[in-house]
Amino acid sequence: MKDRLKNVPLQPGVYLYRDKEGRVIYVGKARVLRSRMRSYFQSPAGMDPKVRAMMAKVGDFDYIVTGTEVEALIMESNLIKAYQPRYNIDLRDDKSYPYLKITAEKFPRLCIVREKKDKVSRYYGPYAEVGLLRETVKVITGIFPLRTCKSMNNRRPCLNHDLGKCLAPCSGEVETEEYQRLVDGIVSFLDGNGQQLTEQIAAEMQEAAANLEFEKAARLRDQASALKVLTEKQKVCTDQSYDMDIVGMIGGEQHKLTLVFKLRAGKIVAKETFWLKRVIDEADDEVVEFFIKQYYADNQDIPAEILVSLLPPDTGLMQTWLKEVHGSRCRIWKPERGEKHGLLEMVMENARLLWEERMLDDSRNQRILQELAHTLDLEAVPQRIECFDVSHLGGRETVASMVVATLGRPDKKAYRRFKIKTEQNNDTASLSEALRRRLEEACKGNPAFLPEPDLLLIDGGLGQVNAARLVLEDLGVEIPVLGLAKREEALYWPGRRDPLRLPRRHEGLQMLQRLRDEAHRFAVQYNRQRRGSQTIRSALDDIEGVGPKRRQALLLHFGSVARIKTASREELGQVPGVNKPIAERIYTHFHQS
């Protein structure tokens, strides 16, 4: 992850930390993503206990770049609500950001709300800083003196009227038409025509500074900052009627990256990443069509429209298919201008950055693999490496794991696990069985075990490696095999007594160590799963009339099955719930010839 961190952009955005199972456990926002995320990768001794506990569980991270820090803050809230991450404790109160509301009354009023939107009032926002929003309201009411109080039954105007911040419609000081012109003016300003007000404030600030009225100039400066927040375009939180998916695709000839941003009620609530590998040379628009069919075939969350970076060959056909499958109309289109075009551009910018990171990572891994092939004197660069490990508990529930790395990156879809058929406390024999079964399936043409690896890595020393070589020779398969022993971290070749010891900082060795540790984790996980699902039978289970309650009472009374076997009829009859017939039956069961 520290290597990936070097490629994180120096831009505002949101970052997501995931655990080893891929679950989002923390969502944060940053003005500069790389700098903020780097602060988490420091010495554990200097970390807050909560951060230290979280980072011990982090297995991967993701990020989304945004145009501004305000966008990042609002997107952070949306993602926290969507994922409910474990470590976002301070923000899990599900609060909403404030909106500026103009009510639908005869004399509309201006107010700050966090309520669910009605269908008649005008709403602007949401806004990230409520303090700045209040300052903005003060500025607006100084220019457009709308009422802010709820009461319309005042006999005399309130203090706001005396301060010039309200026309006092509650006491009949203004006609409806004049008041409506004021409302139209503020609506025009909030709709984006605020250049005149901005210029006015800037002029007043310069005038105050020239007159050495620094306090007034500072207040005007704060008002200008508040207006900047108010008028700032927010791509990530737009018209709440927006209900759409945005699908952006980027990539090269063999691989494609597809991002799906999900907007619900105008807010980005989730981001999904898909890496597509083209087996045959389809055109890019055909890849888009393939993705849409695969992604939406069993997806019940179909939005009203899908924005795409590239239209499929027959958009009309795809729209008809979606309607037939899900019973609702969905428009698939590519916007060329306007706000939705801006949203699509934001998705494509995220896709471009993620693609560049992947390409840099692939280039680095390819270099490491080339150096490793040279160090190990391999005939070809090992694009696909498979590692095997064995796990059991005293010879019980013996299992083996096969994990795969393609271009140095874990390929979890290719992972396989084996239940060893022979119960034995013999790691070498178990390893040979698993490897034999894997290669035999490949020889049969089973696609689940194809292609064969370029290098086999065994968790073990010389004994395990020699056993693997015998399996390969018996099956007539030529694949380089290598052993990586724990503790000494030495590499063993078949038939060679002396191991190869690489420097601990050798990048190729570190890559093999990560794969070996992953194989160990996967094997232990399967062994625990097997032991957890195993039903351990008791010697009492076959006795008629002895159910769970009587079995528990007998074990509590005697302490073990061995003592129950040696108990007399009288001693058995003293157990609560065990009558004479049941006691006789138990005694006979254990003493019959």
C-alpha angles and dihedrals in degrees: 000000000000089000091051090048090067089064097050108116124248091238136107117269149110127288128202125201116206131195124233091275092054097253116144107244100168137021122191139166131222141186088217110024100200095048094048095045092046089062089068093057098068134109109306089226091070096047130102109254092246092051092046091052091048096048090051087064099041112113101166143354139217133191142196121207119218136189097247140008089251090059089049092051094051093044089050089057093049093049093047090054090048098046102025091210117211097234099044090089096144093055101040095098088099092229118166128226119254125264131202109237133196107195125227097239135123087261103026118214131209118234145154114244141174093192131122109272120260121211100245108047127078117246130194124189146336099238127198101214115052091187091058090044091056088050088051091053089054090053093047094047089049089059100028107032099206119161117263101182124089099224121094097174101080116135093204132027119268128236092275089066091052089051092051094247099112135036090215101234086169090073097037096257094137137040122241094244094051091047091049091054087056091051091049089053094053091045089053090051094047090047088064107276095116101121093106094053091046091053091047093054091046091053092048091049092053091047092050091049091049089052090050090245092142097164091054090046090052091051090050089048090054089048090052090051090050091051090050090057091045097051098038114121111242113200094182096057113037138137106353090220088071111112109166150122119232114209117193123180130192135159150100137282098290105025133042131193117211123189123194118197113190118211117192121177088353096304132106104240102167145011124207126192126205129182112203124196116202111222092183130025102268120167116257093250089053089053089054090051091049091051095049092050093048096042099045100035094091098015113113094186098085114165127213092256140013118211113206134188090219126025118234116244094260109026093172092055092050091050091050090050092052091050093050094046098044105020097236135094118253126181118217113197147138115236115217099189143007133046096319090053087055090052091051090049090053090054092048091050089054090047092050093051093047091048092050090050091051092049091050090049092048091048091051093047091048090053091050092049092049091052090046091051089051093047093048093041092236120171093225137024106263102240091168120038123182123197127196130201136169130220133184142141110241091326093310124123092001113194137171132210134211117197125182134210119194114195087349094303124111111258100201095178088064095052115119134186132201133207103216108233096210117065101224141141091227117110094186094054092045091050091051091051093051094046092047092051091048094051094042090055090051090050089053089055095248104169090211088069100040139142105036116234127262090218133020116212119196124199097230147049138276096309094055093044093051090049090052090050091054090054091050092049092047091053094041094239122146111208125139111249126199134180125216112197121205123241096016090046091211126156118233128200122200112268094010116110097193114070127218113248116200125189112273090239092054105126093215092053091048090052091053091046092054090051092047092050091049091053090051092050093048093049094048091048091054092046091052090047091053093048092046093053095043116109110219109212123214127219086239094061094085096054113102112236095022107111131167095286096049090042090054092046091051093049092048091049099045102024097224144029089247092063091046089056092056097042121112125237090257093051091049091050091057092067112103110256095017112111126189097270091050091045089052091049093051092047092049092048092059098037103044114118 
